[in-house]
Amino acid sequence: MKRGMTLLTPASDWREGLPCGDGSLCALVYGDISPETILFNHDRLWYGGKVKELPDISDLLPKVRELGAQGDMQGANDLMANTLLEKGFQGLVPIFHPALDLKIRSDQELAFQNYRRTLDFSTGETTVYWEQDGVASKRNFFISRKDHVGVLRFTSDSGTVTAGFQLCEHNLSDSFGMDMKQQDPPLKYQTYSDGDKMVIRVTGSDGGEYGAVMKLCPDGGSCKSFIDVTWSQQTSSLPLMWGLEMEHRNTVRISDAKSITAVIKFYINTDDGEREIKRLCHELDELNCNYDELLARHVAVHQEIFDRLAIEIEDGMPTEDGSNDRLLLQAYQGQAPAELLVKEFDIGRYLLMCCSNEDGLPPTLQGTFNGDYFPAWNSFYVHNENTQMFYWQALSGRMPEVMGAMFHYFENFVPDYQTNAKNLFGCRGIFIPLVGAANTGLLQDPQAHEINFTGCAAWIASHFYDYYLYTGDEAFLKEHALPFMEQVALFYEDYLTMDQDGKYTIFPSNSPENAPSNSVEENTDLGIVMNPGIPTTYNSTIDTALVKEIFTNVADVYEKFGIHQDKQVQYREMVKKLRAYRINSDGALAEWIPEKHKDNYAHRHLSHIYPFFPGHELTKENAPKLVQAVKIAVDKRLSVGLASQTGWSLVHLANIYARLDEGDKALECLDVLARTCVGKNLFTYHNDYRGMGVTLDVILGKRAPYQIDASMGLTSAIIEMMMSSTSDALRIAPAIPKRWIRGKIATMSARCGCDCAVSWDYQSATLEAVLTARDSRDIMVVLPDGYTYQGKQQFPLSMEKGKQYQILAEKR
C-alpha cells in the first residue's frame, strides 16, 4: 500500500481506531478480532444545548473604555462578563456525542497469528487481517463519499465465515465528565431486526430521534435473530459475572456463509423515526449490496480528490517494516523518520476529507471522531485559531470542496453574529464568539476573554477571500466572500475610536488566551495555567493586523469591481491611521503595541505573528526588520515557553518557521510533536499524553485531550516548506530541511494563479519546479538562498493561462 498506514496491534480504545468518513458520517474501526467495535459519529448529533438570548448590554462599552483610560484594566476586563452573569445569562453549549457502536463477534478456535490492521488513505478502506493456523481472515470497511453509507465485508480463506452482529450504545465506560466522575448520557436505545435488516433507534439527542438501518447480505449460510445482553461492554464485565440486570439488544448471527457484506445507513434529527426507517430500508434495497462495486463508486470520488497532491521524501534513515508502531518508536528516540512524516502529511489531508464536505459542519476540536459522552471542552468549535488551522492546508492542497462546510456554517449564523455586535457593542456588522456551537451563533459563554476578542470574524473572512485568490471564482467573491467581508468591515467602522493624536485605538482588545506578563500574579506556573493574567488590553498586534487586512481586502475588491469609490478611500485612509507594530526591548515583535503591556513568552498561542503567518502583510522583502523580530519572537516561545506549548502550537510554530525559510527549525518542531503528541493511529493530542514535561500539562477526564487540529496543521507546515505564495509572488522550496536529502511534491496550488510541482536533490544540488498557469498574469518567482535560475535568485515571470513553465535551478 503506497499511501496508508499499518498497525500491528488493535486499538486500546476509540482514540486509536482507524478513521473513516464522508465529511459528515464518520467511524473508528478498533481492529479487535472478536468482539470488533466500529464506533459511528455524525456531525449533527449533539445534546444538552440550551440557547440563551443575549441581553443588550451595549450601553456598558463607554464605561469599559472609561475604566481602561483610568488604568483599571481588571475592571474593564470584567464589567461586561460580570453584568451578563448577574443577568442570569449563561448558555449551555451542546455536547458532541457518539452515535452508536456496531459490534461483531466471530468464533476463534485457535490463537491468532500475523495480525495487522491497515488504512489506505487513497481509498479510505480499512482492513483487519489475521491468521489462524495459516488460514487468513479479514474484515474490510469504508464509508462511501458517494452513497453516504458504511460498508463492511467479512471473508476467510477457509471458505466460510460465522459472525454475530449487534447495534448498540457506545461503551458506557467512556461516559464520564471532565471532572472524571461517571455520569449517564441522556440517550435511550431500542433495537430490533426485520428480515435482512437490523434497526437501532435512539432518543435524547437535541435535534430529535436518530438511528440507523443495517442490511446484512450474506453469501449463503444461515441466519438467526435473538436477544442478548448488550455487547457495549458497559463499565466492566462484573455485572455479567454477578448476574446483575443489564440492557439487552437485538442480535443477528450468520453462520457458515461464504462471505458477509453489511451496509449501514443513518437518519438523524427527526420527529418521525418510523418514516425515516422505512425510507432507509427502501434505499438500502435499491442499493446494490456488492462490496466491490460500492467501493469502486466511492473510490472514484474520494481518490480523485486525495491524489491531487502527493509527497515523497528520502532522508536516509533506515526503517524496518514501516508500521506505525515501529516508526513512532523511532521518532520517540529523537528524530521523526521521513516515512512517518509523509504518513502524517497524508493523514492530515485524509482527516480533513473525512470531517468536512460541501454541506456538512466543519470539524470540531476532535474532528468528527469522538467516543466520549462528555468530551473535552464539549468537543465544541474554537474560532481563535483551531477552526482556521483545520483549513490552512485545504486550498494550497487542492481540496476546495471541503471549504463548503466552513463557509456554510458561518454564513448561516450571520443574523446571530449581527445580534452579538449590536447587543454587546452597539455596532453594525458581525461579531463571532471564539467558542462556537452547532446550534447558534449567539455568544453563549460570557467569559471576559471571549467577549473582548473581536478578531474571529476578520480571521474567518480571510478564508473567504483566500478561496477567491486560489480559485479565481468571481461569482463566489461577489455572492459570498464580499458580503461576509463587508459585515466585518462595518463592525470595525463603528468599533474603532480615534485618539487625540489622530490614530485609531482598538479597545477592548485581546491577544487570544494570553495576557501581558506584568498582569500575571507572581509565582504563577505558566506550564499549567491556560489563561493567566488580565487578557483585556489596548491594540493587540493581531487585532491591528486583522483590522488592516479586512479594510485592505474589501477596498481591493471594491476596486476590482469598480464600486463604492467612497468606501475604498475611507478604508484605505483608516488603514493608514492604525498604529504601527512594535519591536520590544528583546528585539521581538511585541504581542501588544503599547509599551505598557509586557510580553509573555511562556504561552501556546502565537497570535501576534498573524501579519507574517497565516497573513501575508509582512515579508522579508517589504519589512525585513519586522520579519527578523518575528523570528526572535518565535524563538522565545521555544526557549522560554516549551513547557507551555501544545500539539497544535508546535505545528503552528512549524508553519511560521517554514515561512521564515527555517526548514530545519520547522522540522525540529515536528520532531518534538512526534515524540510527545502523536498517537498510534497518528491522531494528535492537545498535549503530551505521556506527561514527559515538554508541553502544557492538561488532563481532562482521565487523560490528555485528543485533538485533531495538529494533524491538519502539520500538512500545512510541510506545504509551507515546499511553497509559499501571495497574490503576485511565488516562493519555491523556501524551507526544505537539510535532513530531507531528496524528494518531490505534486501538485500544490498557489494564490498567484498557478499550480506548482517541486522536486529536489541536495546531494546533486538540483531543484526543479513545474508551474502550470491557471490564469494569465505577471508574478515574481523567488528561489531559496543559494539557488539561481538563469543567474537570478528571483525573477519576474509572465504567465499565460494553460501553459507550463519549467524552472531548473542551480546552486551557486
N, C-alpha and C positions, 0 to 999 in steps of 0.2 A: 504494500500500500504506500504510494508515493506521498500523499498528503493526508496524514491522520496520526493517530496515537494508539499505542498498545500498552495495556497494564497487565501485570502478572498476578494480581490479586483482586478480589471483588471489593466493592465499596464497603467501608465500615459503617457509613450512614449516608444520608442523601447527599451531603456535600461532596462526596467522592463519586457520585453517579456519572454515567456517560450522558451528556446533554443532547437532546433533540428538540426541534421546534420549527414552526412555520411562521413565526412572527408574533402569534398570539397564544396558540396552544403549544405548551412545552412539556417535556417529560425528562426524567432522570432514570436511567437504567442502572440498577445496582450491580448486576452481574453475578448474583449468587446462583449456584446451581439449583438448589432447592431448599427453602422456597425462594423464588425470584421475586423481586419487587420492581415495579415500574411506577414511579410517582408522577402524577399529572398535575400541571398548573395551567391556569388560563388567566390572561392579563386583566380580565374584567371581573374577577372573583375577589371581593373584599367584604369584610364585615366590621361592625362596631362603629361605623362612622356616624357622626351627628353634626350637621351643618348649623352653625350659629350665624345669624345675621349680624353683620358688622355695624356697630353703632357709629354714629357720626361724631368724631372727636376732633375734627379738623380745626376747631377753634383753639386747640391747645398748641398748635405749631408756633404761633408767636411767643407763647410762654416758654416753650422748649428753647427757642432761639435766644430769648432773654436770659434764661438760666445759663446757656452756653457763654453768652457775652459777659456774664458776671463771673465766669470761671467755675461755675458749679456743674461740672461735666457729669457727675453721678446723678444729679437731679435731672439734667437734660436727658440723660440716658434712660431714666426710669419712668418719667412722667406719663408718657402715653401707655406704656405697658401696664403700669400700676392702675391707671384710670380704667383701662379695659377690664382688668381683673376685678376692680371694685364694682363695675357694672355687671359682673357675673358673666363676662364674655370669656369663653374657652371652648372652642370646638373640639370634637373628638375626631382626629384624623383616622380614616378607616385603615384596617389591617389587611394586608395581602395574605391570603391563606391558601394552604394546599387544597387541591380539588378532591383527589381520591387516589387510592392505590389499586393497581392491578397486581394480583398475586398469582404465582404459578408454582404448583408443586409437581415434581416429577420423581418417579421411583429410581432410587440409586442402589443397585445391588453390590457394587464394588466401589472402592475409593477412587476418586478422580485422579487423573494424571494430565500433564501438559495443558494446564488451564491457561487461558488468556481471554481478555476482553478488548475489543478494538472499536474505534470510531473513525470512520472515513469522512474527513471534512468535506471532500469534494462531492460526496453523495448524501451525507447526513445519515448514513446507515451504521447502526451498531451491530456488533457480533459478539456473542458469548460462546466460547468454544471450550470443550473439554473432551477427554477420552476416558473410557472405562475398559481396561484390558485391551487397549489398542483400537477400540471402536469409538469413532468420533461422533459427538452430538453437537448441535449448535442451534442457537436462537438468534434470529435476526430481527431488528426492529428499526423503524423510522417513522417520522411524522411528515406527511406529504404537504409540501408547499402548494401543490396543485389542487388536491382534493380535500385538504384540511382534515385528514383522518390519521390516526395512529395505526400502523400495520405491523403485525407480528407473524413470524413463521418459525416453526419448531420442526427440525429434521434430525435424523440419525442414520449413520451408515449401517446400523443394524437392520434397517428396513422398516421398523415400526417405532412409534413414539406413543407414550401414555402420559397424560398430564391432567391435573386439576386446575380449574380457574375460579377466581373469586374477585369480584369488585367490592372494595370495602373502604372504610375510613383509613386515612393515613395513620401510621403508628402514633398512638397517643403518648408514647414516651417523649415525643417532640412537642408536647403541649405544656409548656411552662413559660412563665413570663421572663422579662429581663431581670427580675429580682430572683430568679431561679426557683420560684415557688410553682408547684404543679397546679394547673387550673384547667377546667374542661372547656373546650371550644363550644360555641353555641350552635353546633351543627347536628342535624339528625339525619340518619341514613336509612333507606329502605331498598332492599334488593329483591329481584325475582328473575325467573327465566321463562321464556316462552319460545318453544321450539329451538331454533338455532340462535336465538338472541338471549343475551344477558343484559339486565337493566339495573341501573342504580339511580335513585332519586335522592336529592339532598336539599334540605331546607335550612334556613338560618343565615344565608348569605344576604348582604344588603339589597342586592338587585332582585331578589326573589329566588324561586327554585332553580336549581341547575342539576345536571346529571349527564349520564352517558348511556349509549346503547352499544354493545359489542356483539358483532356477528361472528360466530365460530364456523369455520369452513374446513372440517377435517377431510382428508382423502381416505375414505373408508373408516373402518373401526366402529366402535360402539360408543354411545353417549348416554350418560346418566346424570340426572339432576337431583340434588338433595340439599338439605340444610345442615350446615356445620357451624361450629364456633368461628367467630371472625379470625381471619389469619393476619390481622393487623399487628399481632404480637403485643399489643397494648403496652403496659409498662413492664411487664415481666411474664414469665410462664407460670408463676406461682398460683394464680387463680385456677389454672387447669389442674395443677398438681394437687391442689387442696379441694377441688370440686366446687369452687365458688361459681356463682352465676356469671355468665359472660354473654356479650352480644352474639347473635347468630346471623349469618349471612347465607344467601343462596349460593350454591356451589355447583359447578358442572365438571364432570370428569369424562374425558375422552380416552378410550383405551384402544391400543393396537391399531392406530391409524398409520398410514404410510407417511403422512406429514400433517401438521395442523397449521392453518392460517387463521388469524383473527384480525378483524378490522373494527376499530372503536371510533365513535363519533360523539361529539359533545353538543349539548344545548345549554344555554346559560341565561340567567336573569329573566325568568318568565313567570307569569301567574297562571299558566295553563300547561302543566307538565305532561298531561295526557296527550294533548295536541302535539307537543314537541316530540314526544316519544314515537308517536305514530308517524310523524314526518321523518324522523331519523330512520325508523325501520324501513320505510319506503325507499329512502335514499340509499341505504345500505344494500337493499335488494337490487336496486338499479345499478349499483357499483359492481364492476367485475371483481370477484374475490381472488384474482390471480396475483400473487405476490410480485412476480417479476414484472408484470405489466404495470401494476401500480407504482412500483419502484422506478420503472423507466419514465413514467409520466412525471413523477416528482423530480427525478434527476435532470430531466430536460429543462426544468425551471431553475432548480437550485444550483446546478453545476455551472450553468451559463453565467450566473452572477458571481459565484465564488471564484471561478477560474479566470476571471478577468484580470486578477493580479496574483502573481506567484513570485516567490523569492527563493534563491538558493545561495547558501553561504558555506564556505570552507574555512576552517580555522586550524586544521592540522591536529586537532585534539582527538585522540582515539576514543571511540565509544564501543560498547560491547554489542548488545542486541538491539539498541535503540528504543527500549521500553522506557516509559515514563519513570518507572521505579529506579532504574539504573542511571538515567540521565539526571534525575533530581538528586540522587546521592552524590553524583559527580559535582553538580553545581553547589551542593551543600559544603563541599570542601573548599570552595573559593571562587571558581570561575564557571559560569554557565556555558556549556558547550554550544556551539553554533547550531547543532542539530536540535537542541532543546529550544533555543530562541526562535528558530524557524517554526517549530510546532506552536510556540506561544503566539507568534505573529499570525499564524493561520487560525488558531482557535479564537483569537480576538475578532477576526473577520467573521468566523463561523458563528460565534455567540451573538454578534450584533444582528446577523441574519435571523438567528433563532428567535430573538427577542424584539424585533422591530420589522414591521412591514408597511404596506401602503396605507392601511386604515385601522391598525390596532393602536394600543397605547405604547408610549415609549418605555424603555426598561426602567425598573425601579433600582434602588441600590443593589438589590440581589438579582437584577435582570428580571427574568420571568421564571426563576428557579428557586423554589422555597418549600422546605418541608417543616418549618416551624409554624405552629399555630399562632404564636405571638413573637414574630421575628424581631431582630434588632432594628430599632427605630421604626417599627411597624412596616418595614420594607417600603417606606414612602419615597417620594421624589425629592431630590435636593438640587436646587437650581442655581447655587452659587459656585458650582464647579463640576459636580458629578454628572448631571444630565448632559452638560456640554462635552465632557470628556468622552462619554459614550460615542459621540458623533464626530469627534475630531478626525477619525480615520475614514469616514463614510465617503466623502466626496473625492478626496485625493486617492482613495482606494477603489473608486469607480463603482460605488454602490448607491447611487442617488435614490433608488427605490425605497431604501429603508428610512429615508428622511421623512416620508409621509406621516409616520406615526408622531414624530415630534411636531411637525407643523400643524397637523390637525388638532393635537392636544392643546396647544397654546392658542390657536385661533378660536377654538370652541369656547374658551373661557374669557375672551376679551371683555364681554359685559361685566363679568365679575371683577376683572382686573381694573376696569374703569370705576367700579364702585369702591375698590380699595383706594385708588388715587383720590377720589372725591372725599370719602369719609375719613381717611387718615390725614390727608394733607390739604384738602380743598383745591386740588389740582385737576386739570383736564388730563386726558391721556390715560395711561395704564401703569399700574404698579403690580409686579409679580412677586409674591412672597417667596422666600428662599426655600421653605418647606412646602411642597406641592402635594395635592391629594388627587385621587381618581374621581372624586365626586363633586368637587367645587374648585373654583379659582379664588374664592374669598380667603383672605387671611383667617386662619383658624388657631394659630399658635402665637399668642401675644407676647413672645419674648422680645426684649428690647433690641437684641442684635438682629432679629428678623424684621422688625418694623423699620429700623434705621439703616438698613442696606437697601438702597433704591436701585441698584445696578442690575438686578436679574433680568429685567425686561430688555435693557440695552444689550446685555450679553447674548440673550436668546436672539435678538434681532440681527446680530452679526451672522448667525447661521442662516437666516433667511436671505441676507444679502450675499453670503458666500455661495449659496445654491445658484444664484444667478451668475456669479463670477465663474463658477466651474462649468455650468451647463449652457450659459448663454440664452436661457429660456426667458425671453422678454415678456411673454404672457404671465409667467409666474411672478416676475418682477413687478408688473403693473397690477396684477389682481391679488397677490398675496403679500409679497415682501414689502412693497411700498406702503400699503395701508397699515400694516403692523408697525413698520418703522416710524410712520407719521404719528402714531399713537404714543410711541416712546418719546419722540421729539417734543410733542405737545406737553407731556408731563414736565420735561426739563425746562421748557419755556416758562412755566409757572413756578417751578420749584427753586430755581436758582435765584439768588439775591445779589444785588450789586453793592460792593463796598465803597467807602469814600474814595479809595484810590482808583476806582474805575475797573476793578477786577471782580469777576464773579466768585461768590462763595457757595460751596456746597455744604450745607449743614441742616439737619444731621447728616453725617457721612459715616462710612464704615468700611473697613477692610475685612472681608468675611472671616468671622470667628477668631480674629486676632485683635489685640489691643496694644497700645503703646506700653513699653516696658516700665515707664515711670507711672503707669496707672495700676500696676500689678503689686499686690502686697508682698512684702519681703518674705523670704523663705518659702515661696510658692514652688512646689515641684512641678515644673513645666512638662515633665515627662509623663504625668498622669492627669493633669488638668487640661481639659479640652478648650475651654473658653475663659481664659484668665482676664483680669483687669476690667477696665471700662471701655467697651468697644466703640462707643459713640465718639466721633472726632470731627475735626474740620478737614475738608478737602483731602480725602484719601486719594492715593495715586490711582487706584483702579477706578474710582468714581470719576475722577478727572478724565482719565483715558476713555472711559465709556461714553461720557457726555461728548467729548471731542469727536469720537468715532461716529456716533449716531447723527450728530449735526452734519458732519462732513459727508457721510454716505447719503443722507436724504438730499442734501444740496446737490450732490453729484447726480443723483437720479433725476431730480428736477431739471438739471442742466441737460441731461441726456434726452429727456422727453420735451424739452423746450417749454416747461410750465413753471408757474409760480416764481417768477423772477424776484419778486419782493422777498419771498421766503428764502430763496437762495442767498441773497445778500444778507438777510438777517442772521441766518445760521452761520454763515462764514464769518461774520463780524463777532458773533457770540463766541466762536471758537478762539478768535484772537484775544478775547478778554478772559479766557481761562488762565489759571496760574500755571507757571512753568514747573516741570518736575524738579525735584531737589536731589542733590547728591549730598549724603550726610558726611560726618567727620571721618567715618571709616572708608570713605570713597565709594560707598554702596548706594544704589538707587534707594531713596527713602520710601518707606511704605506710606507715609503721610507727608504732605507738602509743608505744613507748618513746623518750624524747628522745635516748638514746644512739645511735639509728640515724638518720643524717642523710640527707635526701632526695637522690636522684639524678634530676634533671630530664631529663638527656640520654638518654632511653630511649623505645622504641616502645610498650611496654606501659603501660596506664592502669588497672591492676587495682584500685588503691586508690579509684577513682571508683565502684566497684561499688555501694555503698549508694545512690548517686544514679542511676547508669545502668550496667548494664541493670537494676539493682534499683530499688526504689521506696520504700525506707525514708526517705530524706531528700527533702523537698520544700521549696519556698520558703515554704509556709505553716507547716510544723511545725519547720523547722530553718533559718531564714534565714541565720544566721551560718555554719553549716557549708556551705550551698549557695554562699555568697559565697567560702568557702575552696576549694570545688570549682572555681569559675571561675578563681581565681588559680592553682590547681594546673595546670589545662589550658592556661591562657595561658603558663605557664612552659614547658610542653612545646614550644610553637611558637616561643617567643622564645629559649629556651636550647638546645632539642634538635631543631630542624628537620632537621638532618643525620642524626639518629638515627631518624627516622620511617620508616615503610614504607607501602605502598599500603593495607594493611588498617588500620594505625594512623591514617592520615588519615581514613578513613571512620568509625573509632571516635570520633575527635575530632569529626567532623561530627555523629554521633549525640548526643554529650554536649552540644555547643553548641546543638543543636536542643532538647534537654531543658532547657537553660538559657534558652530563649527568645531565643537569639542567632542568628537566622536568617542574618544577613549573615556572621557568623564561620563558621557551618556551610558556607555556600556557598563561602567562601574556601578551606576545606579541600578541597571537591570541585573547585574550580578548580585547585588545586595537584595533586591526583590526576590530573586530565585532562591536565595538562601533562607529567606525569612517568611515570605508571604504567599508562596505558591504551593497549592495542594497537589495531591497525587494525580488528579484529573486536570491539572493546570488551571483550575479555578483559583482566583486570588482572594486574599483575606485583607480586611481592613488594616490589620497589624500582625506582627509576628505571633502566630498561633502557638509556637513552641515556647515563647517567653524567654528569649535569649538576650533581652536588654537592648535591642537595637532600635526598635520603633516604639511609638506611643503604646502604653500598656492599657488596653481597653478589653474588658471581659463583660459581655452582655449575655445574660442567661448562663450557660455553662462554659463558654469558650469565646475566643476572639471572633468577632463577626465575619462571616464570609461576605464578600462584597465584590461585585463583578467589574467595577469601573477600571481597575488597574489592568485587567485582561485586555480591555479595548484600548486603553491609553497606551499600552505597550506597542500595539500595532502602529498607532500614530507615531510613536517615537522612532520606530525603525524607518517608517516612511520619511520622517523629517531628516534622518541621517542620509537618505538616498536622494532627496529632492526637497526644495523649498521654493515657494512661488508667491508672487504678488500679481496684481493685475497687469503689470508691464515688465516683470523680470522673472527669470528662472535661474535658480542656483542648482547646479548639477553635482551630485555626490558630495555635499558640503561637509559631511561628518562621518564618513565610513571608518570605523575603528581599525587600528593597525592590526589587531588580532584577527580580523576577518581577511584572510590572505587574498581570497578571490571570491567572486560571486556575481550574481545578476538578479535583476528585478524587472518584471514587465507585467502589466504596463500601468503606470500611475497617471493620474490626471492632475493638471496644473491650472491655476487660476488665470494664467495668461494665454488661454486659448489653444493649448496643445496637450497631447499625451506624451509621456516620456518613459522610455525604457533605458536602463543603465546596466552596464557590465564593467567589471574592474578586475585587475590582477596586479597586486602590489609587487609581486616578485618580478614581473616583466615591466612594471611601471607604465601600464596602459590603462586607459579609461575611454570607454565608448558610450555615447548616448545617441539614441534614435528618437527624434521628435516627429510627431505626426500632428499637423496643424488642423485643429477643429475650426479655426477662424483665420481670417486674413488680418494680420496686424504686425506692428513692429515691436519687438521685445529686446531686452538686454539679457544676454546669457552670461552667467558667472561660473567659472570653473574653480575647483578647490585650489588652495595655495600650492604652488609648485607645478601646476599643470597649465599648458597653453594649447591653444588651437590656432594654427597659422600665426604663431608668435604672440598671441594675446591671451591673457587670463580671462578677460571679459570683453565682450564684443556685441555689437548690435546684430540682430537677425530679422530680416523682413520675411515673414511667413505668408504663404499663400494657402488658403483653405484646401485641405485634401492632400497636400504634398508632404513627403517625408524628408527629413534632414538628418544626415549622419554626421556626428561630431566625433572625430578620433583625436583624443587629446594626448599630448606627450608630456613627460615630466622633464622639467628644465634641469 
